[in-house]
Amino acid sequence: MEKIWLKSYQAGVAHEIDINTFQSVVDVFEKSVQKFRDRPALANMDKILSYGDLDRLSADFASYLQHQLKLPKGSRVAVMMPNLLQYPVCVFGALRAGLTVVNVNPLYTPRELEHQLVDAGVDTIVILENFASVLEEVLPRTPVKHVVVTAIGDLLGFPRAQLVNFVVRKIKKMVPAWRIPGHQRFNDALALGSRQAPTPVDIGHDDIAFLQYTGGTTGVAKGAMLLHSNIIANMLQAGEWVKPVVREGQEVIITALPLYHIFSLTANLMVFTEVGALNVLITNPRDIPGFVKEIKKYPVTAMTGVNTLFNALLHSPDFATVDFSTWRLALGGGMAVQKAVADKWSQVTGVILAEAYGLTETSPAACINPLDMPAYNGTIGLPVPSTEIQIRDTDGNEVPLGQSGELCIRGPQVMKGYWNRPDETAKVIGPDGYLATGDMALMTPDGYVKLVDRKKDMILVSGFNVYPNEIEDVVAAMPGVLEVACIGVPDEHSGEAVKIFVVRKDPALNEDSIKQYCRHNLTGYKVPRHIEFRDELPKTNVGKILRRALRDQEVGKVAA
């Protein structure tokens, strides 16, 4: 199919990007910190770091990793914390040292954390002390040799740092007891690193910048190998797309989605650092009143988020009192943006909520709606520059325009493959370089892509992937459970919620005991919201549980 979508591009957006513009993500970063040296780069808890500060601190951290820990190029460094000033310092520092960053969800249970550290072969981890007790539990069974521990207030300066850390530890008691012999404190690591400059490393397009973990098309968490070229490509693609509304050195973007999530990592930290923006980091976006207070402190121009976040803000009475006169861009991704939310957002803020689509495997942006569209249009937009889209049938043939099939993507932002999983890579990336997304879609005559169904059984809870296999494996291991099946059901708050169907072996087994067991073994958003007990589960003639039949029954209930 010809690239029919190009005729719908916004004026001024180039059709192609040149990834040779930059040698590496470090090249992009170092040019930005020089160009915008005196501009504010990061804000968090009323502390602002300039681009010069970010340059200095990340260089100190790079030097610590190189000269104190002696980490060779390509070593994996895990970062496990929410949105704090320390996060960009660690990530850019590790990249400058020629290392690969492994982002870790700080809410992981010991089981989930252990799997990721072992699978990625992580040598070093930087972790917020609030989660150190989880690491302590699994550390002996992982390859981790070096542990750097930070506290929430570490970069807030005297005396605020001391005050915040005291309140977090002693008043709010948010730091469970932990003991990790030989760990290094983050600020001490920076001090050690500041003694000498980092050694420049030859980093190129083919080096791995991030091992970004995802379930992909199955339930086993796998590391998507995102090369420096992949991240550069997506920065340039997204940067080209927002060029008509973004002004160098003048933007203020709200970063509420966690930076360990690929959407926020690339769209907010990478793209907006390249244009010299101020990134306002929101540590706890669930505290909506506190979140709105933060928004009011800055002349905000842009924000990214997921549907549930935009919806929560709109339901906060105080949000309507925000001054939206400076706002220019709102981008929704991670999950489907609902029409009711998009319409209300435009009504309240005067800014269109543009929907985007991407995957961890595409770094992530693949499609974005034009920023000059008059209103919500129910599509995921147009393929971004230098991206090809095909809609294919089950035999891999391209379907006629307007017909649904599997969405397949090819472009410089598509990952190299899954870390140490050539078999899994071959399942999703064909010899022609197209990535099979597992999502069903169709293309309109104007080149817009519309999602129509999900081929895979993945459940999307507030923008996070949940895989039924993982939930079923955990619940099936519980004493008293005979059989279990997991599906997603519609939820007005999170888009979808996890529901399990359980056949009991022990009649005494109840809903509370299952949820308690799940909370111990699964991150919060994976814990089943709904539990239904059954005498038997629908199966095929070979005994495979039919999730589709369970979904159909749920649809029937809703209809009734």
Buried (B, 14 or more C-beta within 10 A) or exposed (E): BEBBBBEBBBEEBBEEBEBEEBBBBBBBBBEBBEBBBEBBBBBBBEBBBBBBBBBBBBBBBBBBBBBBBEBEEEBBBBBBBBBBBBBBBBBBBBBBBBBBBBBBBBBBBBBBBBBBBBBBBBBBBBBBBBBBBBBBBBBEEBEBEBBBBBBBBBBBEEEBBEEBBEBBBEEEEEBEEBEBEEBBBBBEBBEBBBEEEBEEBEBEBEBBBBBBBBBBBBBBBBBBBBBBBBBBBBBBBBBBBBBBBBEEEBBBBBBBBBBBBBBBBBBBBBBBBBBBBBBBBBBEBEEBEEBBEBBEEBEBBBBBBBBBBBBBBBEBEBBEEBEBEEBBBBBBBBBBBBEEBBEBBBEBBEBBBBBBBBBBBBBBBBBBBBBEBEEBBBBBBBBBBBBBBBBBEEEBEEBEEEEBBBBBBBBBBBBBBBBEBEEBBEBBBBEEEBBBBBBBBBBBEEBBBBBEEBBBBBBBBBBBBBBBBBBBBBBEEBEBBBBBBBBBBEBEEBBBBBBBBBBBEEEEBBEEBBBEBBEEBBBEBBBBBBBBBBEEBBEEEEEEBEBEBBBEEBEEEEEE
